[in-house]
Amino acid sequence: MISLAEALVTSACGGGILVFGANFSKFAATKTRKLMILNKKLPTFLLGKYQLIGTVTFSVLFALVFLNIYIPFSDTAWFGLGDSVMFALTLAYATAAILTLSFSRVLMYKTRKYFEMPFWAYILWCCCEIITVCAFYTWMTLNLTAPMDEGWWDIFSRALLYGAIAIGVPYIISGMYFTIIDKNNTIKVMNYENVVTDEADAPKTTGAKQKITLFDNSGTLKLSLSPENLYYIESDDNYIKVWYTDTKGELKQYMLRCRLKTVEESFKGSGLVRCNRKYIVNIKKVAMLRKESEGYVLDLGNEAIPPLPVTKTYTDIILSHFTDESPLLEVLED
């Protein structure tokens, strides 16, 4: 027979184990979600040329303002604008720091095509930039100003603190700003009667005539055209080139600031299909699909348009549109 006390103790222990198990599961789930976020691919817009230039420029301006506020209240900072020697040292350090950040961002931009950078790698890269700049400051402080009462670790740790503020904070603000801007890169499919165009009034029909409408990153409508006039869309860094025919049948090009990935995601499931890293093609305009030694190519039946190559990544998707009946456009729901 188990006594009442033993039963109570057993029950309490069992309840404690259950509570611990539930809390541990929640903790593990939270850690797993964080690790998944860190392993996610960094959005490509953060690695664009103008975004990287803007990040460095804003960081430099932010650091200058911060240091001008911080220096008057510091007993250890050796930056100065009055004394000629200190001014020269300050200018040399600022120049070296700017060149370091600029070189790092150029390297990041040049290597973006060769590997996909996850969030953790981007964070580590930014931390390495801050550590490099702070290490150079520590070296200059030890070798040029020669403080008597401070060791290298005291100087370096203090530099890391202020470096994290002067460089890390503008990095975070820049990332948030460009993320908000990117969300405005919206491309939608809208009904014809809801779009303002410079075309003559179209006759009323029982069904809604659809138009492909393209917006820039400020949300301004830039181009509206009929699906049957669109041939393909070409990527050009942070811009896209839209190739279409006008009412006279002449091939035209229109460029606007938007990412090809945004187009692909917005028209997913329609007849606007990505065929390689650089192009999205209107399947309804494909006159011929042929196999060549290096893979498939798409002939759009227009002498002014060269055949578009299909890479292995997108071969199955392209081929499926020639075996399955798929409409060009479907009404997208918000």
Residue, then its C-alpha position, 0 to 999 in steps of 0.5 A: m500500500i502506498s501512503l497518502a504522503e507518497a502518493l502526493v509526492t509522486s503526483a507532485c513530481g509527475g506534475g513538475i516533470l510535465v511542467f518542465g517538459a512543456n516549458f522545455s518544449k516551448f523553449a526548444a520551439t522558440k530557439t528552433r524558430k530563431l535558428m530558422i530565421l537566421n538560416k533564411k536567405l537574406p533578401t536580395f534587395l539588401l545587397g543591391k548597389y544603391q542599398l549598399i551605397g546608401t547604408v555606408t553613406f548613412s552610417v558615415l553621417f550617423a557616426l559623425v553626428f554621434l562622435n561630435i556629441y560624444i567627444p565633448f563628454s569623453d575624457t579618453a577620446w583623442f579625436g580633435l578638429g582644432d589641433s593640427v596633429m590631432f586633426a590629421l590623425t582624426l582625418a586619417y582614421a575617418t578615411a581609413a574607416i570609410l575605405t574599410l566599410s566601402f571595400s567591405r560593401v563592394l566585396m559583398y556586392k561583387t560576391r552576391k551572385y556566387f553564393e546565397m548569404p543567410f541572415w547569420a552570415y550578414i550579421l557576422w559580416c557586419c560584426c566583422e566590419i565593426i571589429t575591424v574599424c575598432a581594432f584599427y582605432t585601438w592600434m592608433t590609440l596605443n601607438l600614436t597617443a600612447p595612453m599610460d593608464e589603459g591597456w589594449w583591452d580597455i581601449f578595444s572594449r570601449a571602442l566596440l561599445y561606441g562602434a556598435i552604436a555608431i555603425g550598428v545602429p545605422y545598419i539596423i535603421s537602413g535595413m528597416y528603411f529598405t525593407i519598407i521601401d521594398k514592400n512598396n515594390t508591388i505589381k498587381v493584376m487589376n481589372y481594366e475599368n479600375v485602371v486609368t490609361d490614355e487609351a480610347d474608351a473601350p467598348k463595354t463587354t460582359g467580362a472584365k478586360q484585364k490589364i497588366t499594371l506595373f507600379d514603381n517602388s513608390g506605388t505609382l502606376k507606371l505602365s498598363l498594357s494588355p496581356e496579348n501585347l507583352y512579350y517578356i520582362e528582363s532583369d537589369d539589377n534593381y530595375i526591370k525592362v518590359w518588352y511589349t508591342d504598341t497599338k502599331g505593332e512596334l516593339k517597345q521597351y519600358m524600364l522601371r525600378c522593381r525586382l524581377k523576383t517581385v514580378e515572379e511572386s506577383f504573377k505566380g500561377s499565371g502565364l508569366v513564367r520565369c525561364n532563367r535568372k534574367y527573364i520572365v516570359n509570356i508563355k502565350k507569346v512563345a512560337m516555338l520551344r526547341k532543344e539545343s545542345e546547351g538546353y531549351v530555348l524559347d522563340l517568341g516569333n518576333e525577329a527583333i527578339p532573340p531566343l530566350p534560354v531556359t536554364k535547368t532550374y526552370t526547365d520543368i516549369i516551362l515544359s509543364h506549360f506546354t503539356d498542361e492547359s494554363p490560362l495567361l492570367e487569373v484574378l489575384e485575390d488580396 
